[in-house]
């Protein structure tokens, strides 16, 4: 069994459509410049309210990627 080393970074994604799209936006954007993404953990969820309704979601997550050998 081989051993790997991972690095974690913090990302914040946003979306007017909900929590999952905010997460997907963060992961998709990070994936454009970071390869070997392997996991994520939601750290914080926030929302913006306008006129008594949820207008926007922000989700902060920790994402991990495997360092190259």
N, CA and C atoms as a LAMMPS dump frame, in Angstrom:
ITEM: TIMESTEP
0
ITEM: NUMBER OF ATOMS
207
ITEM: BOX BOUNDS ff ff ff
-5.0000000000000000e+02 5.0000000000000000e+02
-5.0000000000000000e+02 5.0000000000000000e+02
-5.0000000000000000e+02 5.0000000000000000e+02
ITEM: ATOMS id mol type element x y z
1 1 1 N 0.838 -1.181 0
2 1 2 C 0 0 0
3 1 3 C 0.888 1.251 0
4 2 1 N 0.619 2.152 -0.919
5 2 2 C 1.418 3.373 -0.982
6 2 3 C 0.889 4.415 0.001
7 3 1 N 1.755 5.332 0.356
8 3 2 C 1.348 6.407 1.255
9 3 3 C 1.247 7.703 0.447
10 4 1 N 0.366 8.573 0.875
11 4 2 C 0.162 9.84 0.189
12 4 3 C 0.207 10.967 1.208
13 5 1 N 0.482 12.154 0.728
14 5 2 C 0.444 13.36 1.554
15 5 3 C -0.611 14.272 0.954
16 6 1 N -1.429 14.856 1.821
17 6 2 C -2.513 15.72 1.385
18 6 3 C -2.321 17.13 1.925
19 7 1 N -2.837 18.101 1.211
20 7 2 C -2.847 19.491 1.649
21 7 3 C -4.312 19.923 1.67
22 8 1 N -4.675 20.762 2.638
23 8 2 C -6.044 21.264 2.672
24 8 3 C -6.052 22.774 2.51
25 9 1 N -7.1 23.268 1.876
26 9 2 C -7.287 24.689 1.659
27 9 3 C -8.718 25.05 2.052
28 10 1 N -8.957 26.329 2.274
29 10 2 C -10.297 26.79 2.61
30 10 3 C -10.863 27.547 1.412
31 11 1 N -12.111 27.232 1.082
32 11 2 C -12.799 27.847 -0.048
33 11 3 C -14.145 28.367 0.422
34 12 1 N -14.665 29.387 -0.238
35 12 2 C -16.029 29.83 0.006
36 12 3 C -16.734 29.944 -1.334
37 13 1 N -17.8 29.169 -1.479
38 13 2 C -18.604 29.215 -2.696
39 13 3 C -19.903 29.935 -2.411
40 14 1 N -20.499 30.505 -3.442
41 14 2 C -21.761 31.202 -3.249
42 14 3 C -22.731 30.856 -4.369
43 15 1 N -24.025 31.006 -4.056
44 15 2 C -25.066 30.749 -5.037
45 15 3 C -26.394 31.295 -4.534
46 16 1 N -27.214 31.831 -5.418
47 16 2 C -28.561 32.223 -5.019
48 16 3 C -29.507 31.018 -4.96
49 17 1 N -29.033 29.855 -5.433
50 17 2 C -29.892 28.683 -5.58
51 17 3 C -29.846 27.68 -4.436
52 18 1 N -28.93 27.844 -3.463
53 18 2 C -28.912 26.93 -2.34
54 18 3 C -27.515 26.519 -1.915
55 19 1 N -27.493 25.68 -0.89
56 19 2 C -26.235 25.238 -0.297
57 19 3 C -25.448 24.344 -1.25
58 20 1 N -26.105 23.339 -1.814
59 20 2 C -25.387 22.414 -2.692
60 20 3 C -24.795 23.12 -3.912
61 21 1 N -25.538 23.999 -4.595
62 21 2 C -24.904 24.717 -5.706
63 21 3 C -23.721 25.583 -5.266
64 22 1 N -23.781 26.156 -4.068
65 22 2 C -22.651 26.951 -3.562
66 22 3 C -21.421 26.069 -3.382
67 23 1 N -21.611 24.869 -2.833
68 23 2 C -20.511 23.915 -2.674
69 23 3 C -19.966 23.508 -4.041
70 24 1 N -20.861 23.175 -4.954
71 24 2 C -20.447 22.747 -6.289
72 24 3 C -19.69 23.852 -7.02
73 25 1 N -20.109 25.106 -6.84
74 25 2 C -19.391 26.229 -7.458
75 25 3 C -17.961 26.324 -6.929
76 26 1 N -17.796 26.183 -5.619
77 26 2 C -16.452 26.26 -5.019
78 26 3 C -15.563 25.128 -5.524
79 27 1 N -16.089 23.907 -5.528
80 27 2 C -15.297 22.746 -5.961
81 27 3 C -14.97 22.837 -7.45
82 28 1 N -15.935 23.236 -8.266
83 28 2 C -15.702 23.331 -9.706
84 28 3 C -14.626 24.372 -10.013
85 29 1 N -14.7 25.506 -9.351
86 29 2 C -13.709 26.564 -9.612
87 29 3 C -12.325 26.141 -9.135
88 30 1 N -12.242 25.544 -7.959
89 30 2 C -10.944 25.078 -7.454
90 30 3 C -10.365 24.013 -8.372
91 31 1 N -11.221 23.159 -8.912
92 31 2 C -10.775 22.093 -9.793
93 31 3 C -10.166 22.578 -11.096
94 32 1 N -10.394 23.854 -11.443
95 32 2 C -9.796 24.402 -12.667
96 32 3 C -8.295 24.625 -12.51
97 33 1 N -7.836 24.83 -11.275
98 33 2 C -6.412 25.114 -11.064
99 33 3 C -5.72 24.133 -10.119
100 34 1 N -6.489 23.338 -9.408
101 34 2 C -5.922 22.369 -8.461
102 34 3 C -6.326 20.979 -8.922
103 35 1 N -5.346 20.101 -9.059
104 35 2 C -5.695 18.734 -9.432
105 35 3 C -5.58 17.823 -8.206
106 36 1 N -6.098 16.642 -8.319
107 36 2 C -6.115 15.633 -7.26
108 36 3 C -6.992 16.016 -6.062
109 37 1 N -8.04 16.836 -6.274
110 37 2 C -8.986 17.105 -5.185
111 37 3 C -9.607 15.785 -4.756
112 38 1 N -9.676 15.539 -3.462
113 38 2 C -10.149 14.248 -2.968
114 38 3 C -11.304 14.315 -1.98
115 39 1 N -11.424 15.401 -1.221
116 39 2 C -12.473 15.448 -0.203
117 39 3 C -12.808 16.894 0.143
118 40 1 N -13.965 17.07 0.781
119 40 2 C -14.316 18.384 1.302
120 40 3 C -15.108 18.222 2.589
121 41 1 N -15.091 19.262 3.403
122 41 2 C -15.809 19.294 4.672
123 41 3 C -16.425 20.686 4.807
124 42 1 N -17.744 20.748 5.013
125 42 2 C -18.407 22.038 5.194
126 42 3 C -18.07 22.569 6.582
127 43 1 N -17.555 23.795 6.635
128 43 2 C -17.152 24.421 7.892
129 43 3 C -18.201 25.41 8.379
130 44 1 N -18.774 26.167 7.436
131 44 2 C -19.693 27.234 7.822
132 44 3 C -20.699 27.469 6.697
133 45 1 N -21.92 27.776 7.078
134 45 2 C -22.961 28.124 6.115
135 45 3 C -23.568 29.454 6.527
136 46 1 N -23.644 30.37 5.569
137 46 2 C -24.235 31.684 5.823
138 46 3 C -25.222 31.993 4.709
139 47 1 N -26.11 32.934 5.006
140 47 2 C -27.044 33.384 3.987
141 47 3 C -27.265 34.877 4.068
142 48 1 N -27.691 35.426 2.959
143 48 2 C -28.017 36.845 2.867
144 48 3 C -29.531 36.951 2.703
145 49 1 N -30.139 37.835 3.487
146 49 2 C -31.593 37.984 3.472
147 49 3 C -31.961 39.337 2.862
148 50 1 N -32.912 39.295 1.948
149 50 2 C -33.467 40.518 1.371
150 50 3 C -34.984 40.4 1.368
151 51 1 N -35.65 41.439 1.858
152 51 2 C -37.122 41.482 1.895
153 51 3 C -37.702 40.261 2.602
154 52 1 N -37.015 39.819 3.658
155 52 2 C -37.522 38.702 4.449
156 52 3 C -37.342 37.329 3.827
157 53 1 N -36.597 37.234 2.729
158 53 2 C -36.382 35.946 2.062
159 53 3 C -34.89 35.726 1.841
160 54 1 N -34.516 34.459 1.736
161 54 2 C -33.115 34.123 1.454
162 54 3 C -32.79 34.546 0.03
163 55 1 N -31.778 35.394 -0.1
164 55 2 C -31.381 35.893 -1.415
165 55 3 C -30.114 35.221 -1.933
166 56 1 N -29.259 34.771 -1.009
167 56 2 C -27.968 34.245 -1.441
168 56 3 C -27.388 33.351 -0.341
169 57 1 N -26.712 32.29 -0.742
170 57 2 C -26.037 31.375 0.183
171 57 3 C -24.532 31.513 0.014
172 58 1 N -23.805 31.409 1.127
173 58 2 C -22.344 31.303 1.112
174 58 3 C -21.97 30.101 1.975
175 59 1 N -21.147 29.232 1.422
176 59 2 C -20.712 28.039 2.143
177 59 3 C -19.19 27.998 2.15
178 60 1 N -18.615 27.982 3.343
179 60 2 C -17.168 27.858 3.49
180 60 3 C -16.844 26.398 3.735
181 61 1 N -15.868 25.891 3.012
182 61 2 C -15.5 24.489 3.157
183 61 3 C -13.996 24.325 3.14
184 62 1 N -13.57 23.243 3.724
185 62 2 C -12.179 22.834 3.673
186 62 3 C -12.106 21.739 2.613
187 63 1 N -11.191 21.864 1.67
188 63 2 C -11.028 20.873 0.608
189 63 3 C -9.603 20.334 0.682
190 64 1 N -9.485 19.05 0.435
191 64 2 C -8.168 18.412 0.476
192 64 3 C -7.778 17.865 -0.877
193 65 1 N -6.501 17.974 -1.181
194 65 2 C -6 17.392 -2.427
195 65 3 C -4.678 16.686 -2.14
196 66 1 N -4.432 15.639 -2.934
197 66 2 C -3.221 14.841 -2.797
198 66 3 C -2.067 15.529 -3.499
199 67 1 N -0.952 15.657 -2.808
200 67 2 C 0.241 16.234 -3.424
201 67 3 C 0.859 15.235 -4.394
202 68 1 N 1.452 15.753 -5.448
203 68 2 C 2.105 14.875 -6.446
204 68 3 C 3.259 14.124 -5.799
205 69 1 N 3.511 12.947 -6.317
206 69 2 C 4.6 12.116 -5.809
207 69 3 C 5.939 12.707 -6.206
